[in-house]
Amino acid sequence: MGHGVHGKILAAVALCRHSAHTLEAARRLARTDGGTVTVLHVVTLPSFVGISSGDARADLDTLERYVHHAGRERLGTLVERAGLGPGSIARLAVGDPAQVIVDEARRMGADAIVLGAEHHHGFGRLVLGSVAARVRDRSPCPVVVSGSGEGATPMSARS
């Protein structure tokens, strides 16, 4: 495990077509300082207020098990293809993406968070950009946003 400026990198991915770019940016950042990468995918499950039926609860439990199974499989494949090395860890969590990312960064003592971002216009940009902005505002460490291209953009973290 590295002891450089960016020894512990948390790479948060959405399991979309741009996830490989996010992992490449995290891999480069970790390699620069001899660090390790933890890859995190956060799933948001639907919330149904007032569910009282046992059948409905069982359906939600089945959905959650399926999402965990399918997500772990896709995440494992993505991490394997990225060639992050033997020290890499893949985690799947359920909850609010921004909050889970910040909580995981604190838990693991991350030196930096790398997030993926797509370039959108209008309402889509507002919605998709809100996770990155919320992570930046709450993060205990620097946040880097990796787009679908070659570069990565540092965002200042607020303590």
NORFEN-V430788 format. One record per pair of residues at least 12 apart in sequence whose ideal C-beta (glycine too) atoms are under 10 Angstrom apart, sorted by the first residue. I is the first residue (numbers start at 1). J is the second residue. Records with the same first field share a line. If there is no record, write none. Layout:
I: J / J
This chain:
1: 34 / 35 / 36 / 87
2: 30 / 31 / 32 / 33 / 34 / 35 / 36 / 87 / 111
3: 33 / 34 / 35 / 111
4: 29 / 30 / 31 / 32 / 33 / 34 / 35 / 111
5: 29 / 32 / 33 / 35 / 111 / 112 / 142
6: 26 / 28 / 29 / 30 / 31 / 32 / 33 / 34 / 35 / 36 / 37 / 110 / 111 / 112 / 114 / 141 / 142 / 144
7: 30 / 33 / 34 / 35 / 36 / 109 / 110 / 111 / 112
8: 30 / 33 / 35 / 36 / 37 / 38 / 87 / 105 / 108 / 109 / 110 / 111 / 112 / 141
9: 23 / 25 / 26 / 27 / 28 / 29 / 30 / 31 / 32 / 33 / 35 / 36 / 37 / 38 / 39 / 84 / 88 / 105 / 108 / 110 / 111 / 112 / 113 / 114 / 141 / 144
10: 26 / 37 / 38 / 39 / 40 / 89 / 91 / 101 / 102 / 104 / 105 / 106 / 107 / 108 / 109 / 110 / 111 / 112 / 113 / 114 / 115 / 135 / 139 / 141 / 143
11: 23 / 24 / 25 / 26 / 27 / 29 / 30 / 37 / 38 / 39 / 40 / 41 / 79 / 82 / 84 / 88 / 90 / 110 / 112 / 113 / 114 / 115 / 116 / 144 / 146
12: 26 / 38 / 39 / 40 / 41 / 42 / 91 / 97 / 98 / 100 / 101 / 102 / 104 / 105 / 113 / 114 / 115 / 116 / 131 / 132 / 135 / 143
13: 26 / 39 / 40 / 41 / 42 / 74 / 75 / 78 / 79 / 82 / 90 / 114 / 115 / 116 / 146
14: 41 / 42 / 43 / 97 / 115 / 116 / 117 / 118 / 128 / 131
15: 41 / 43 / 70 / 71 / 74 / 75 / 77 / 78 / 92 / 116
16: 116 / 118 / 148
17: 116 / 118 / 148
18: 116 / 117 / 118 / 119 / 146 / 147 / 148 / 149
19: 39 / 41 / 74 / 75 / 78 / 79 / 81 / 82 / 116 / 146
20: 78 / 81 / 82 / 116 / 146 / 148
21: 114 / 116 / 117 / 118 / 146 / 147 / 148 / 149 / 150 / 151 / 152
22: 39 / 78 / 82 / 114 / 115 / 116 / 117 / 144 / 145 / 146 / 147 / 148 / 152
23: 37 / 39 / 78 / 79 / 81 / 82 / 83 / 84 / 88 / 114 / 116 / 146
24: 82 / 83 / 84 / 114 / 146 / 150 / 152
25: 114 / 115 / 116 / 144 / 145 / 146 / 147 / 150 / 151 / 152 / 153
26: 38 / 39 / 82 / 84 / 88 / 112 / 113 / 114 / 115 / 116 / 144 / 146 / 152
27: 82 / 83 / 84 / 85 / 88 / 114
28: 114 / 146 / 152
29: 111 / 112 / 114 / 142 / 144 / 146 / 152
30: 84 / 85 / 87 / 88 / 111 / 112 / 114
31: 84 / 85
33: 111 / 112
34: 87
35: 85 / 87 / 110 / 111 / 112
36: 84 / 85 / 86 / 87 / 88 / 89 / 108
37: 79 / 82 / 84 / 85 / 87 / 88 / 89 / 90 / 114
38: 79 / 84 / 87 / 88 / 89 / 90 / 91 / 104 / 105 / 107 / 108 / 110 / 113
39: 75 / 76 / 78 / 79 / 82 / 84 / 88 / 89 / 90 / 91 / 92 / 114
40: 75 / 89 / 90 / 91 / 92 / 93 / 97 / 100 / 101 / 104 / 105 / 108 / 110 / 113
41: 71 / 72 / 74 / 75 / 78 / 79 / 90 / 91 / 92 / 93 / 97 / 100
42: 71 / 91 / 92 / 93 / 94 / 95 / 96 / 97 / 98 / 99 / 100 / 101 / 104 / 131
43: 64 / 67 / 68 / 70 / 71 / 92 / 93 / 94 / 95 / 97 / 100
44: 67 / 94 / 95 / 96 / 97 / 100
45: 60 / 63 / 64 / 67 / 68 / 94 / 95
46: 60 / 63
47: 60
48: 60
64: 94
67: 92 / 94
68: 92 / 93 / 94
69: 92
70: 92
71: 90 / 92 / 93 / 94
72: 90 / 91 / 92
73: 92
74: 92
75: 90 / 91 / 92
76: 90 / 92
77: 90
78: 90
89: 108
91: 104 / 108
96: 131 / 134
97: 115 / 130 / 131 / 132 / 134 / 135
98: 115 / 130 / 131 / 132 / 133 / 134 / 135 / 136 / 137 / 138 / 139
99: 131 / 134 / 135 / 138
100: 135
101: 113 / 115 / 131 / 132 / 134 / 135 / 138 / 139 / 143
102: 134 / 135 / 136 / 137 / 138 / 139 / 140 / 141 / 143
103: 138 / 140
105: 135 / 138 / 139 / 140 / 141 / 143 / 157
106: 138 / 139 / 140 / 141
109: 140 / 141
110: 139 / 140 / 141 / 142 / 143
111: 140 / 141 / 142
112: 139 / 141 / 142 / 143 / 144 / 154 / 157
113: 132 / 135 / 136 / 139 / 140 / 141 / 142 / 143 / 144 / 145 / 155 / 157
114: 142 / 143 / 144 / 145 / 146 / 152
115: 131 / 132 / 135 / 136 / 139 / 143 / 144 / 145 / 146 / 152 / 155
116: 128 / 131 / 132 / 145 / 146 / 147 / 148 / 152
117: 129 / 131 / 132 / 145 / 146 / 147 / 148 / 152 / 153 / 155
118: 147 / 148
119: 147 / 148 / 149
129: 145
132: 145 / 153 / 155
133: 145 / 155
135: 155 / 157
136: 155 / 156 / 157 / 158
137: 155 / 156 / 157 / 158
138: 157 / 158 / 159
139: 155 / 156 / 157 / 158 / 159
140: 157 / 158 / 159
141: 157 / 159
142: 154 / 155 / 156 / 157
143: 155 / 156 / 157 / 158
